[in-house]
Amino acid sequence: MKVLSVVGNRPQFIKSAPLSVALRGREIDEVVLHTGQHYDPALSQVFFEELELPEPRYSLGIGGLPHQEMVAAMQPRILETLEVERPDWTLVYGDTASTLAGARAAREAGIPLAHVESGMRSGDWSMPEEHIRVEVDGISTLLLCPDERSARQLADEGVEGRVEVVGDVMADASIRLTPIARERSTILGRLGFEPGAYIVATVHREANVREDRLRRIAEGLNRLDEPVAFPAHPRTRSAIEKADIALAPHIRLLQPLGYLDLAALASRARLILTDSGGLQKEAYWYGVPCVTLRPSTEWVDTVELGANTLVDDDPARIVAAAAEARMPADLPPLYGDGHASERIAEALYTLVHR
């Protein structure tokens, strides 16, 4: 049995790590295709090395383009690969250009499609990610949901594929790798930070690197009175420099971090400020309060439970939410028990051999 896994950015590398192990454990041949969506080595190759992922059999090197152009460039190349490999499944993750290109190519090739993180919705149609989630779920054969809420969403939409609630593969990665990160990483010492006495900020979404929004977010960060570690996506750094946005001295603008350094840094922060869907969940699992620099989130449970606050790009709200952020006591576990990868491997295997 063979699976073609389409990956292209940091969260997808993280999600694929425990699942690659589970696929091997089920004696499933995994062919990895790296689209190149994250083209910077610090956002790409470092994850394959740190997470001990199998080297991609195919590397397309397509990145740094506007969303629609990227999808258009990736899709025919993925289709070529599918026609060569003829896998039993095409496996895609999340809601990126790589996800959409892989899904459309699988449909064109007539290969069954499995979607990890099916059923997630933010309700914000201004985000390209929301359109991707709905389109990919609509053409998937196997919809792999992190929780019952997302499964109910798919039922409400009347999707035709098979729905399985498996948990979240990022939880698998977090549970297994965070202790290793804290043990191996020296990032806090290199930055001179004490646990619980600094903030981690990340900004990378396309909407947030537009000058108007990025300038307001930077204004909010500049008003904070705590040290801020700001690992900058190459696109974000370029936007800051192009717009000549000044950052206050308490903000440490860093190069992109590998998974282990970022996990060690974020898991011991006082607060996480982010527009990343993955980091919102990781904050919850770390027990670190989160402030989300977006008007909406697909991970609504974290907001409803008081562990995450939506502030959009309003500087005053950023400052107020950062000051008030506390992790509520007695929070329930969210998004699985750390065994999603095994359930996904079993579902892929069983449905082919049924």
Contacts in CASP RR format, 6 or more apart in sequence:
PFRMAT RR
TARGET T0000
AUTHOR 0000-0000-0000
METHOD contacts of the structure
MODEL  1
MKVLSVVGNRPQFIKSAPLSVALRGREIDEVVLHTGQHYDPALSQVFFEE
LELPEPRYSLGIGGLPHQEMVAAMQPRILETLEVERPDWTLVYGDTASTL
AGARAAREAGIPLAHVESGMRSGDWSMPEEHIRVEVDGISTLLLCPDERS
ARQLADEGVEGRVEVVGDVMADASIRLTPIARERSTILGRLGFEPGAYIV
ATVHREANVREDRLRRIAEGLNRLDEPVAFPAHPRTRSAIEKADIALAPH
IRLLQPLGYLDLAALASRARLILTDSGGLQKEAYWYGVPCVTLRPSTEWV
DTVELGANTLVDDDPARIVAAAAEARMPADLPPLYGDGHASERIAEALYT
LVHR
1 27 0 8 1.000
1 28 0 8 1.000
1 29 0 8 1.000
1 88 0 8 1.000
1 348 0 8 1.000
1 349 0 8 1.000
1 352 0 8 1.000
1 353 0 8 1.000
2 28 0 8 1.000
2 29 0 8 1.000
2 30 0 8 1.000
2 31 0 8 1.000
2 85 0 8 1.000
2 86 0 8 1.000
2 87 0 8 1.000
2 88 0 8 1.000
2 89 0 8 1.000
3 23 0 8 1.000
3 28 0 8 1.000
3 29 0 8 1.000
3 30 0 8 1.000
3 31 0 8 1.000
3 87 0 8 1.000
3 88 0 8 1.000
3 89 0 8 1.000
3 90 0 8 1.000
3 91 0 8 1.000
3 114 0 8 1.000
3 348 0 8 1.000
4 30 0 8 1.000
4 31 0 8 1.000
4 32 0 8 1.000
4 33 0 8 1.000
4 81 0 8 1.000
4 82 0 8 1.000
4 85 0 8 1.000
4 87 0 8 1.000
4 89 0 8 1.000
4 90 0 8 1.000
4 91 0 8 1.000
4 111 0 8 1.000
5 16 0 8 1.000
5 19 0 8 1.000
5 20 0 8 1.000
5 30 0 8 1.000
5 31 0 8 1.000
5 32 0 8 1.000
5 33 0 8 1.000
5 91 0 8 1.000
6 33 0 8 1.000
6 35 0 8 1.000
6 78 0 8 1.000
6 90 0 8 1.000
6 91 0 8 1.000
6 92 0 8 1.000
6 93 0 8 1.000
6 98 0 8 1.000
6 99 0 8 1.000
6 101 0 8 1.000
6 102 0 8 1.000
7 13 0 8 1.000
7 16 0 8 1.000
7 32 0 8 1.000
7 33 0 8 1.000
7 34 0 8 1.000
7 35 0 8 1.000
7 56 0 8 1.000
7 93 0 8 1.000
7 98 0 8 1.000
8 34 0 8 1.000
8 35 0 8 1.000
8 36 0 8 1.000
8 37 0 8 1.000
8 38 0 8 1.000
8 44 0 8 1.000
8 96 0 8 1.000
8 98 0 8 1.000
9 37 0 8 1.000
9 38 0 8 1.000
9 43 0 8 1.000
9 96 0 8 1.000
9 98 0 8 1.000
10 38 0 8 1.000
10 43 0 8 1.000
10 47 0 8 1.000
10 259 0 8 1.000
11 93 0 8 1.000
11 94 0 8 1.000
11 170 0 8 1.000
11 276 0 8 1.000
11 277 0 8 1.000
11 278 0 8 1.000
12 93 0 8 1.000
12 94 0 8 1.000
12 96 0 8 1.000
12 98 0 8 1.000
12 99 0 8 1.000
13 44 0 8 1.000
13 47 0 8 1.000
13 48 0 8 1.000
13 51 0 8 1.000
13 53 0 8 1.000
13 259 0 8 1.000
14 47 0 8 1.000
14 51 0 8 1.000
14 170 0 8 1.000
14 173 0 8 1.000
14 259 0 8 1.000
15 93 0 8 1.000
15 94 0 8 1.000
15 116 0 8 1.000
15 117 0 8 1.000
15 169 0 8 1.000
15 170 0 8 1.000
15 173 0 8 1.000
16 32 0 8 1.000
16 53 0 8 1.000
16 93 0 8 1.000
16 169 0 8 1.000
17 47 0 8 1.000
17 51 0 8 1.000
17 52 0 8 1.000
17 53 0 8 1.000
17 173 0 8 1.000
17 177 0 8 1.000
18 169 0 8 1.000
18 172 0 8 1.000
18 173 0 8 1.000
18 176 0 8 1.000
18 340 0 8 1.000
18 341 0 8 1.000
19 91 0 8 1.000
19 116 0 8 1.000
19 169 0 8 1.000
19 172 0 8 1.000
19 341 0 8 1.000
19 344 0 8 1.000
19 345 0 8 1.000
20 30 0 8 1.000
20 32 0 8 1.000
20 53 0 8 1.000
20 54 0 8 1.000
21 341 0 8 1.000
22 341 0 8 1.000
22 342 0 8 1.000
22 344 0 8 1.000
22 345 0 8 1.000
23 30 0 8 1.000
23 345 0 8 1.000
23 348 0 8 1.000
24 30 0 8 1.000
25 345 0 8 1.000
26 345 0 8 1.000
26 346 0 8 1.000
26 348 0 8 1.000
26 349 0 8 1.000
28 345 0 8 1.000
28 348 0 8 1.000
28 349 0 8 1.000
30 54 0 8 1.000
31 57 0 8 1.000
31 58 0 8 1.000
31 81 0 8 1.000
31 85 0 8 1.000
31 87 0 8 1.000
32 53 0 8 1.000
32 54 0 8 1.000
32 55 0 8 1.000
32 56 0 8 1.000
32 57 0 8 1.000
32 58 0 8 1.000
33 56 0 8 1.000
33 57 0 8 1.000
33 58 0 8 1.000
33 59 0 8 1.000
33 60 0 8 1.000
33 78 0 8 1.000
33 81 0 8 1.000
34 44 0 8 1.000
34 56 0 8 1.000
34 58 0 8 1.000
34 59 0 8 1.000
34 60 0 8 1.000
34 61 0 8 1.000
35 60 0 8 1.000
35 61 0 8 1.000
35 62 0 8 1.000
35 63 0 8 1.000
35 74 0 8 1.000
35 78 0 8 1.000
35 97 0 8 1.000
35 98 0 8 1.000
35 101 0 8 1.000
36 44 0 8 1.000
36 59 0 8 1.000
36 60 0 8 1.000
36 61 0 8 1.000
36 62 0 8 1.000
36 63 0 8 1.000
36 98 0 8 1.000
37 62 0 8 1.000
37 63 0 8 1.000
37 64 0 8 1.000
37 70 0 8 1.000
37 74 0 8 1.000
37 96 0 8 1.000
37 97 0 8 1.000
37 98 0 8 1.000
38 44 0 8 1.000
38 63 0 8 1.000
39 61 0 8 1.000
39 63 0 8 1.000
39 64 0 8 1.000
40 234 0 8 1.000
40 256 0 8 1.000
42 255 0 8 1.000
42 256 0 8 1.000
42 257 0 8 1.000
42 258 0 8 1.000
43 233 0 8 1.000
43 234 0 8 1.000
43 256 0 8 1.000
46 258 0 8 1.000
46 259 0 8 1.000
47 53 0 8 1.000
47 258 0 8 1.000
47 259 0 8 1.000
48 55 0 8 1.000
48 56 0 8 1.000
50 258 0 8 1.000
50 259 0 8 1.000
50 260 0 8 1.000
51 173 0 8 1.000
51 177 0 8 1.000
51 259 0 8 1.000
58 81 0 8 1.000
60 74 0 8 1.000
60 77 0 8 1.000
60 78 0 8 1.000
62 70 0 8 1.000
62 73 0 8 1.000
62 74 0 8 1.000
62 77 0 8 1.000
63 70 0 8 1.000
64 70 0 8 1.000
64 235 0 8 1.000
65 73 0 8 1.000
67 97 0 8 1.000
67 128 0 8 1.000
67 206 0 8 1.000
70 97 0 8 1.000
70 101 0 8 1.000
71 97 0 8 1.000
71 100 0 8 1.000
71 101 0 8 1.000
71 104 0 8 1.000
74 97 0 8 1.000
74 98 0 8 1.000
74 101 0 8 1.000
74 102 0 8 1.000
74 105 0 8 1.000
75 101 0 8 1.000
75 102 0 8 1.000
75 104 0 8 1.000
75 105 0 8 1.000
75 108 0 8 1.000
76 105 0 8 1.000
78 101 0 8 1.000
78 102 0 8 1.000
78 105 0 8 1.000
78 106 0 8 1.000
79 105 0 8 1.000
79 108 0 8 1.000
79 109 0 8 1.000
82 90 0 8 1.000
82 105 0 8 1.000
82 106 0 8 1.000
82 109 0 8 1.000
82 111 0 8 1.000
83 109 0 8 1.000
86 111 0 8 1.000
87 111 0 8 1.000
88 111 0 8 1.000
88 112 0 8 1.000
88 348 0 8 1.000
88 352 0 8 1.000
89 111 0 8 1.000
89 112 0 8 1.000
89 113 0 8 1.000
89 114 0 8 1.000
89 141 0 8 1.000
89 142 0 8 1.000
89 348 0 8 1.000
89 352 0 8 1.000
90 102 0 8 1.000
90 103 0 8 1.000
90 105 0 8 1.000
90 106 0 8 1.000
90 109 0 8 1.000
90 111 0 8 1.000
90 112 0 8 1.000
90 113 0 8 1.000
90 114 0 8 1.000
91 114 0 8 1.000
91 116 0 8 1.000
91 348 0 8 1.000
92 98 0 8 1.000
92 99 0 8 1.000
92 102 0 8 1.000
92 103 0 8 1.000
92 106 0 8 1.000
92 113 0 8 1.000
92 114 0 8 1.000
92 115 0 8 1.000
92 116 0 8 1.000
92 136 0 8 1.000
93 99 0 8 1.000
93 115 0 8 1.000
93 116 0 8 1.000
93 117 0 8 1.000
94 115 0 8 1.000
94 116 0 8 1.000
94 117 0 8 1.000
94 120 0 8 1.000
94 132 0 8 1.000
94 133 0 8 1.000
94 136 0 8 1.000
95 117 0 8 1.000
95 120 0 8 1.000
95 129 0 8 1.000
95 130 0 8 1.000
95 132 0 8 1.000
95 133 0 8 1.000
95 136 0 8 1.000
95 298 0 8 1.000
96 129 0 8 1.000
96 132 0 8 1.000
97 132 0 8 1.000
99 115 0 8 1.000
99 132 0 8 1.000
99 136 0 8 1.000
100 132 0 8 1.000
100 135 0 8 1.000
100 136 0 8 1.000
103 113 0 8 1.000
103 115 0 8 1.000
103 135 0 8 1.000
103 136 0 8 1.000
103 139 0 8 1.000
103 140 0 8 1.000
104 139 0 8 1.000
106 112 0 8 1.000
106 113 0 8 1.000
106 139 0 8 1.000
107 113 0 8 1.000
107 139 0 8 1.000
112 141 0 8 1.000
112 142 0 8 1.000
112 351 0 8 1.000
113 136 0 8 1.000
113 139 0 8 1.000
113 140 0 8 1.000
113 141 0 8 1.000
113 142 0 8 1.000
114 140 0 8 1.000
114 141 0 8 1.000
114 142 0 8 1.000
114 143 0 8 1.000
114 144 0 8 1.000
114 344 0 8 1.000
114 347 0 8 1.000
114 348 0 8 1.000
115 136 0 8 1.000
115 137 0 8 1.000
115 140 0 8 1.000
115 142 0 8 1.000
115 143 0 8 1.000
115 144 0 8 1.000
116 144 0 8 1.000
116 169 0 8 1.000
116 344 0 8 1.000
117 144 0 8 1.000
117 145 0 8 1.000
117 146 0 8 1.000
117 150 0 8 1.000
117 168 0 8 1.000
118 136 0 8 1.000
118 137 0 8 1.000
118 140 0 8 1.000
118 143 0 8 1.000
118 144 0 8 1.000
118 145 0 8 1.000
118 150 0 8 1.000
118 154 0 8 1.000
118 163 0 8 1.000
119 133 0 8 1.000
119 137 0 8 1.000
119 143 0 8 1.000
119 145 0 8 1.000
119 150 0 8 1.000
119 151 0 8 1.000
119 153 0 8 1.000
119 154 0 8 1.000
120 133 0 8 1.000
120 146 0 8 1.000
120 150 0 8 1.000
120 153 0 8 1.000
120 298 0 8 1.000
120 299 0 8 1.000
121 130 0 8 1.000
121 133 0 8 1.000
121 134 0 8 1.000
121 150 0 8 1.000
121 153 0 8 1.000
121 298 0 8 1.000
122 129 0 8 1.000
122 130 0 8 1.000
122 296 0 8 1.000
122 297 0 8 1.000
122 298 0 8 1.000
122 300 0 8 1.000
123 130 0 8 1.000
123 296 0 8 1.000
124 130 0 8 1.000
124 294 0 8 1.000
124 295 0 8 1.000
124 296 0 8 1.000
125 131 0 8 1.000
126 207 0 8 1.000
127 207 0 8 1.000
127 296 0 8 1.000
128 206 0 8 1.000
129 298 0 8 1.000
130 298 0 8 1.000
133 298 0 8 1.000
134 157 0 8 1.000
137 143 0 8 1.000
137 154 0 8 1.000
137 157 0 8 1.000
137 159 0 8 1.000
138 157 0 8 1.000
138 159 0 8 1.000
138 160 0 8 1.000
138 161 0 8 1.000
140 159 0 8 1.000
140 161 0 8 1.000
141 161 0 8 1.000
141 162 0 8 1.000
141 351 0 8 1.000
142 161 0 8 1.000
142 162 0 8 1.000
142 164 0 8 1.000
142 347 0 8 1.000
142 348 0 8 1.000
142 351 0 8 1.000
143 154 0 8 1.000
143 159 0 8 1.000
143 161 0 8 1.000
143 162 0 8 1.000
143 163 0 8 1.000
143 164 0 8 1.000
144 164 0 8 1.000
144 166 0 8 1.000
144 340 0 8 1.000
144 344 0 8 1.000
144 347 0 8 1.000
145 151 0 8 1.000
145 154 0 8 1.000
145 163 0 8 1.000
145 164 0 8 1.000
145 165 0 8 1.000
145 166 0 8 1.000
145 167 0 8 1.000
146 165 0 8 1.000
146 166 0 8 1.000
146 167 0 8 1.000
146 168 0 8 1.000
146 335 0 8 1.000
146 336 0 8 1.000
146 340 0 8 1.000
147 165 0 8 1.000
147 167 0 8 1.000
147 168 0 8 1.000
147 301 0 8 1.000
147 334 0 8 1.000
147 335 0 8 1.000
147 336 0 8 1.000
148 165 0 8 1.000
149 300 0 8 1.000
149 301 0 8 1.000
150 165 0 8 1.000
151 163 0 8 1.000
151 165 0 8 1.000
154 163 0 8 1.000
155 163 0 8 1.000
162 351 0 8 1.000
164 343 0 8 1.000
164 344 0 8 1.000
164 347 0 8 1.000
166 340 0 8 1.000
166 343 0 8 1.000
166 344 0 8 1.000
166 347 0 8 1.000
167 335 0 8 1.000
167 336 0 8 1.000
167 337 0 8 1.000
167 338 0 8 1.000
167 340 0 8 1.000
167 343 0 8 1.000
168 281 0 8 1.000
168 335 0 8 1.000
168 336 0 8 1.000
168 338 0 8 1.000
168 340 0 8 1.000
169 340 0 8 1.000
169 341 0 8 1.000
169 344 0 8 1.000
170 278 0 8 1.000
170 281 0 8 1.000
170 282 0 8 1.000
170 335 0 8 1.000
171 281 0 8 1.000
171 285 0 8 1.000
171 335 0 8 1.000
171 336 0 8 1.000
171 337 0 8 1.000
171 338 0 8 1.000
171 340 0 8 1.000
172 338 0 8 1.000
172 339 0 8 1.000
172 340 0 8 1.000
172 341 0 8 1.000
174 263 0 8 1.000
174 281 0 8 1.000
174 282 0 8 1.000
174 285 0 8 1.000
174 286 0 8 1.000
175 285 0 8 1.000
175 338 0 8 1.000
177 259 0 8 1.000
177 260 0 8 1.000
177 263 0 8 1.000
178 263 0 8 1.000
178 267 0 8 1.000
178 285 0 8 1.000
178 286 0 8 1.000
180 260 0 8 1.000
181 259 0 8 1.000
181 260 0 8 1.000
181 261 0 8 1.000
181 263 0 8 1.000
181 264 0 8 1.000
181 267 0 8 1.000
182 263 0 8 1.000
182 264 0 8 1.000
182 267 0 8 1.000
182 268 0 8 1.000
184 260 0 8 1.000
184 264 0 8 1.000
185 260 0 8 1.000
185 261 0 8 1.000
185 263 0 8 1.000
185 264 0 8 1.000
185 265 0 8 1.000
187 257 0 8 1.000
187 261 0 8 1.000
187 264 0 8 1.000
187 265 0 8 1.000
188 194 0 8 1.000
188 195 0 8 1.000
188 264 0 8 1.000
188 265 0 8 1.000
188 268 0 8 1.000
191 198 0 8 1.000
191 229 0 8 1.000
191 252 0 8 1.000
191 265 0 8 1.000
193 227 0 8 1.000
193 229 0 8 1.000
193 265 0 8 1.000
195 268 0 8 1.000
196 268 0 8 1.000
196 269 0 8 1.000
196 270 0 8 1.000
197 226 0 8 1.000
197 227 0 8 1.000
197 270 0 8 1.000
198 226 0 8 1.000
198 227 0 8 1.000
198 228 0 8 1.000
198 229 0 8 1.000
198 269 0 8 1.000
198 270 0 8 1.000
199 224 0 8 1.000
199 226 0 8 1.000
199 227 0 8 1.000
199 228 0 8 1.000
199 229 0 8 1.000
199 269 0 8 1.000
199 270 0 8 1.000
199 271 0 8 1.000
199 272 0 8 1.000
199 273 0 8 1.000
199 322 0 8 1.000
200 228 0 8 1.000
200 229 0 8 1.000
200 230 0 8 1.000
200 231 0 8 1.000
200 265 0 8 1.000
200 266 0 8 1.000
200 269 0 8 1.000
200 271 0 8 1.000
200 272 0 8 1.000
200 273 0 8 1.000
200 274 0 8 1.000
201 221 0 8 1.000
201 228 0 8 1.000
201 229 0 8 1.000
201 230 0 8 1.000
201 251 0 8 1.000
201 272 0 8 1.000
201 273 0 8 1.000
201 274 0 8 1.000
202 230 0 8 1.000
202 231 0 8 1.000
202 233 0 8 1.000
202 272 0 8 1.000
202 273 0 8 1.000
202 274 0 8 1.000
202 275 0 8 1.000
202 276 0 8 1.000
202 279 0 8 1.000
203 209 0 8 1.000
203 214 0 8 1.000
203 217 0 8 1.000
203 230 0 8 1.000
203 232 0 8 1.000
203 233 0 8 1.000
203 236 0 8 1.000
203 274 0 8 1.000
203 275 0 8 1.000
203 293 0 8 1.000
204 233 0 8 1.000
204 235 0 8 1.000
204 236 0 8 1.000
204 275 0 8 1.000
204 276 0 8 1.000
205 275 0 8 1.000
205 276 0 8 1.000
205 294 0 8 1.000
207 213 0 8 1.000
208 214 0 8 1.000
208 217 0 8 1.000
208 275 0 8 1.000
208 293 0 8 1.000
208 294 0 8 1.000
208 313 0 8 1.000
209 235 0 8 1.000
209 236 0 8 1.000
209 239 0 8 1.000
210 239 0 8 1.000
211 239 0 8 1.000
211 242 0 8 1.000
211 243 0 8 1.000
211 245 0 8 1.000
213 313 0 8 1.000
214 236 0 8 1.000
214 239 0 8 1.000
214 240 0 8 1.000
214 243 0 8 1.000
214 245 0 8 1.000
215 243 0 8 1.000
215 245 0 8 1.000
216 313 0 8 1.000
216 314 0 8 1.000
216 315 0 8 1.000
217 293 0 8 1.000
217 313 0 8 1.000
217 315 0 8 1.000
217 318 0 8 1.000
218 240 0 8 1.000
218 245 0 8 1.000
218 246 0 8 1.000
218 247 0 8 1.000
219 315 0 8 1.000
220 315 0 8 1.000
220 316 0 8 1.000
220 318 0 8 1.000
220 319 0 8 1.000
221 228 0 8 1.000
221 230 0 8 1.000
221 247 0 8 1.000
221 248 0 8 1.000
221 251 0 8 1.000
221 273 0 8 1.000
221 318 0 8 1.000
222 246 0 8 1.000
222 247 0 8 1.000
222 248 0 8 1.000
222 251 0 8 1.000
223 315 0 8 1.000
223 318 0 8 1.000
223 319 0 8 1.000
224 250 0 8 1.000
224 318 0 8 1.000
224 319 0 8 1.000
224 322 0 8 1.000
225 250 0 8 1.000
226 250 0 8 1.000
226 270 0 8 1.000
226 271 0 8 1.000
226 322 0 8 1.000
227 250 0 8 1.000
227 252 0 8 1.000
228 250 0 8 1.000
228 251 0 8 1.000
228 252 0 8 1.000
228 273 0 8 1.000
229 252 0 8 1.000
229 254 0 8 1.000
229 265 0 8 1.000
229 269 0 8 1.000
230 247 0 8 1.000
230 251 0 8 1.000
230 252 0 8 1.000
230 253 0 8 1.000
230 254 0 8 1.000
231 254 0 8 1.000
231 255 0 8 1.000
231 256 0 8 1.000
231 257 0 8 1.000
231 262 0 8 1.000
231 265 0 8 1.000
232 240 0 8 1.000
232 253 0 8 1.000
232 254 0 8 1.000
232 255 0 8 1.000
232 256 0 8 1.000
233 256 0 8 1.000
234 256 0 8 1.000
237 253 0 8 1.000
239 245 0 8 1.000
240 247 0 8 1.000
240 253 0 8 1.000
247 253 0 8 1.000
257 265 0 8 1.000
263 282 0 8 1.000
266 272 0 8 1.000
266 279 0 8 1.000
266 282 0 8 1.000
266 283 0 8 1.000
266 286 0 8 1.000
266 288 0 8 1.000
267 282 0 8 1.000
267 286 0 8 1.000
267 288 0 8 1.000
269 288 0 8 1.000
270 288 0 8 1.000
271 288 0 8 1.000
271 289 0 8 1.000
271 290 0 8 1.000
271 291 0 8 1.000
271 322 0 8 1.000
271 325 0 8 1.000
272 279 0 8 1.000
272 282 0 8 1.000
272 283 0 8 1.000
272 286 0 8 1.000
272 288 0 8 1.000
272 289 0 8 1.000
272 290 0 8 1.000
272 291 0 8 1.000
273 290 0 8 1.000
273 291 0 8 1.000
273 293 0 8 1.000
273 318 0 8 1.000
273 322 0 8 1.000
274 280 0 8 1.000
274 283 0 8 1.000
274 290 0 8 1.000
274 291 0 8 1.000
274 292 0 8 1.000
274 293 0 8 1.000
275 292 0 8 1.000
275 293 0 8 1.000
275 294 0 8 1.000
277 292 0 8 1.000
277 297 0 8 1.000
277 298 0 8 1.000
277 299 0 8 1.000
278 299 0 8 1.000
279 290 0 8 1.000
280 290 0 8 1.000
280 292 0 8 1.000
280 297 0 8 1.000
280 299 0 8 1.000
280 302 0 8 1.000
280 308 0 8 1.000
281 299 0 8 1.000
281 302 0 8 1.000
281 334 0 8 1.000
281 335 0 8 1.000
283 289 0 8 1.000
283 290 0 8 1.000
283 302 0 8 1.000
283 307 0 8 1.000
283 308 0 8 1.000
284 290 0 8 1.000
284 302 0 8 1.000
284 307 0 8 1.000
284 308 0 8 1.000
284 331 0 8 1.000
284 334 0 8 1.000
285 334 0 8 1.000
287 307 0 8 1.000
287 327 0 8 1.000
287 331 0 8 1.000
288 327 0 8 1.000
289 307 0 8 1.000
289 308 0 8 1.000
289 309 0 8 1.000
289 325 0 8 1.000
289 326 0 8 1.000
289 327 0 8 1.000
290 302 0 8 1.000
290 307 0 8 1.000
290 308 0 8 1.000
290 309 0 8 1.000
290 325 0 8 1.000
291 308 0 8 1.000
291 309 0 8 1.000
291 311 0 8 1.000
291 318 0 8 1.000
291 321 0 8 1.000
291 322 0 8 1.000
291 325 0 8 1.000
292 303 0 8 1.000
292 308 0 8 1.000
292 309 0 8 1.000
292 310 0 8 1.000
292 311 0 8 1.000
293 311 0 8 1.000
293 312 0 8 1.000
293 313 0 8 1.000
293 318 0 8 1.000
294 310 0 8 1.000
294 312 0 8 1.000
295 310 0 8 1.000
295 312 0 8 1.000
296 310 0 8 1.000
297 303 0 8 1.000
297 308 0 8 1.000
297 310 0 8 1.000
299 308 0 8 1.000
301 334 0 8 1.000
301 335 0 8 1.000
302 308 0 8 1.000
302 334 0 8 1.000
303 309 0 8 1.000
303 310 0 8 1.000
305 328 0 8 1.000
305 331 0 8 1.000
305 332 0 8 1.000
305 334 0 8 1.000
306 328 0 8 1.000
307 327 0 8 1.000
307 328 0 8 1.000
307 331 0 8 1.000
309 321 0 8 1.000
309 324 0 8 1.000
309 325 0 8 1.000
311 317 0 8 1.000
311 318 0 8 1.000
311 321 0 8 1.000
END
